[in-house]
Amino acid sequence: MDRKSKDGMPRYQQIALDIATQIVKQQYKVGDRIYARSSLASKYHVSPETARRAICLLADMDIVEAEKGSGVVILSVDNAARYLQQLTGVETMTSLRQSIRQDLDNQLLLAQQLREKHLSAFLAFPLAKLPAPGQILLTDGALPFGMEYPTCALPS
């Protein structure tokens, strides 16, 4: 299993990204031969299988061609640039997903805090002071049921 970076990108994709970036920056030119699989593995401190996966990914995108016994040949700067653009979209989606997860975690925490606050306030309320269902409480100054406040006629 490949080790992943903080953003979750597998190591072979990180290597492919690095090579594609170097191609776009013209550090490697079309027709240049770059490292063989074992040299890439040493350079990036990964297994030869991880290096092979990085090269296969770039070969599938027609960025490089792996020639058995003679290394890897650069084929296309344009395809490398397209690959980088695709990864930028993936990284944007990854960061958006992480942001949404963080927002959901914050929302859950806030909901839990509100629930605890309101539950403790409810439990602290003296229930004995609540009227029974159907019971009417009259306060000082309230007239008994059926009585009206006295009215006075105003002179016309």
C-alpha positions as CSV (number, residue, x, y, z in Angstrom):
1,M,0.0,0.0,0.0
2,D,1.3,3.4,-0.9
3,R,2.0,6.0,1.8
4,K,-0.2,9.0,1.5
5,S,0.5,12.7,2.1
6,K,-1.7,15.0,4.3
7,D,-4.0,15.6,1.4
8,G,-4.5,11.9,0.8
9,M,-2.6,11.7,-2.5
10,P,-0.8,8.3,-2.9
11,R,2.9,8.5,-3.2
12,Y,3.1,7.3,-6.8
13,Q,0.7,10.2,-7.8
14,Q,3.0,12.7,-6.0
15,I,6.0,11.4,-8.0
16,A,4.0,11.6,-11.2
17,L,3.0,15.1,-10.3
18,D,6.6,16.1,-9.6
19,I,7.8,14.7,-12.9
20,A,5.0,16.3,-14.9
21,T,5.7,19.7,-13.1
22,Q,9.4,19.4,-14.2
23,I,8.3,18.7,-17.8
24,V,6.0,21.7,-17.9
25,K,8.8,23.9,-16.4
26,Q,11.0,22.7,-19.2
27,Q,13.5,21.0,-16.9
28,Y,12.9,18.0,-19.1
29,K,12.3,18.5,-22.8
30,V,10.5,16.3,-25.3
31,G,12.8,13.5,-26.3
32,D,14.9,13.6,-23.1
33,R,15.5,10.4,-21.3
34,I,15.0,10.4,-17.6
35,Y,15.6,7.9,-14.9
36,A,14.9,4.3,-15.0
37,R,12.5,2.8,-12.5
38,S,15.3,1.9,-10.0
39,S,16.8,5.4,-10.2
40,L,13.4,7.0,-9.6
41,A,12.8,4.7,-6.6
42,S,16.1,5.8,-5.1
43,K,15.6,9.5,-5.9
44,Y,12.1,9.5,-4.2
45,H,12.9,7.0,-1.5
46,V,10.1,4.6,-2.6
47,S,9.9,1.0,-3.7
48,P,10.5,0.2,-7.4
49,E,6.8,-0.8,-7.7
50,T,5.8,2.7,-6.5
51,A,8.1,4.2,-9.1
52,R,6.7,1.9,-11.8
53,R,3.2,3.0,-10.9
54,A,4.2,6.7,-11.3
55,I,5.7,6.0,-14.7
56,C,2.7,3.9,-15.8
57,L,0.4,6.8,-14.8
58,L,2.4,9.3,-16.9
59,A,2.6,6.8,-19.8
60,D,-1.2,6.3,-19.7
61,M,-1.5,10.1,-20.1
62,D,0.9,10.0,-23.1
63,I,3.3,12.2,-21.2
64,V,6.2,9.7,-21.2
65,E,7.0,6.4,-22.8
66,A,8.8,3.7,-20.8
67,E,11.3,1.9,-23.0
68,K,12.4,-1.4,-21.5
69,G,16.1,-1.3,-20.7
70,S,16.6,2.3,-21.7
71,G,14.6,4.4,-19.3
72,V,11.8,6.8,-19.7
73,V,11.4,9.2,-22.7
74,I,9.5,12.5,-22.5
75,L,6.7,12.6,-25.1
76,S,4.6,15.7,-24.5
77,V,4.7,19.0,-22.6
78,D,1.0,19.7,-23.5
79,N,-0.2,16.4,-22.0
80,A,1.9,17.1,-18.8
81,A,0.2,20.5,-18.5
82,R,-3.3,18.9,-19.0
83,Y,-2.4,16.3,-16.3
84,L,-1.5,19.2,-13.9
85,Q,-4.7,21.0,-14.6
86,Q,-6.7,17.8,-13.9
87,L,-4.9,17.3,-10.6
88,T,-5.6,21.0,-9.7
89,G,-9.3,20.2,-10.0
90,V,-8.8,17.1,-7.9
91,E,-6.9,19.0,-5.2
92,T,-9.7,21.7,-5.2
93,M,-12.3,19.0,-4.7
94,T,-10.2,17.4,-2.0
95,S,-9.8,20.6,-0.1
96,L,-13.5,21.4,-0.6
97,R,-14.4,17.9,0.8
98,Q,-12.1,18.6,3.8
99,S,-13.6,22.0,4.4
100,I,-17.1,20.5,4.3
101,R,-16.1,17.7,6.8
102,Q,-14.6,20.3,9.1
103,D,-17.8,22.4,8.9
104,L,-19.9,19.4,9.7
105,D,-17.7,18.5,12.6
106,N,-18.1,22.1,13.9
107,Q,-21.8,22.0,13.4
108,L,-22.1,18.7,15.3
109,L,-20.0,20.1,18.2
110,L,-22.2,23.2,18.3
111,A,-25.4,21.1,18.3
112,Q,-24.0,19.0,21.2
113,Q,-23.1,22.1,23.2
114,L,-26.6,23.7,22.6
115,R,-28.3,20.4,23.5
116,E,-26.3,20.2,26.8
117,K,-26.9,23.9,27.6
118,H,-30.7,23.7,27.0
119,L,-31.1,20.3,28.7
120,S,-29.3,21.5,31.8
121,A,-31.5,24.7,31.8
122,F,-34.6,22.6,31.4
123,L,-33.6,20.2,34.2
124,A,-32.8,23.1,36.5
125,F,-36.3,24.6,36.1
126,P,-38.5,23.8,39.1
127,L,-41.2,21.5,37.6
128,A,-43.3,21.7,40.8
129,K,-44.2,25.3,39.9
130,L,-45.8,24.4,36.5
131,P,-49.6,24.2,36.4
132,A,-51.2,20.8,35.9
133,P,-52.8,20.3,32.5
134,G,-56.2,22.2,32.5
135,Q,-55.4,24.2,35.6
136,I,-55.7,27.9,35.4
137,L,-53.6,30.1,37.6
138,L,-54.9,33.4,38.8
139,T,-52.5,36.1,39.8
140,D,-53.0,38.9,42.2
141,G,-55.5,41.4,40.8
142,A,-57.2,38.9,38.5
143,L,-61.0,38.7,38.7
144,P,-62.7,35.4,39.2
145,F,-64.1,33.6,36.2
146,G,-67.2,35.2,34.8
147,M,-66.7,38.7,36.3
148,E,-65.9,41.7,34.2
149,Y,-64.0,44.8,35.0
150,P,-66.3,47.6,36.0
151,T,-66.8,50.1,33.2
152,C,-67.9,53.7,33.5
153,A,-69.9,55.6,31.1
154,L,-68.3,58.7,29.7
155,P,-70.4,61.8,29.4
156,S,-71.5,62.5,25.9
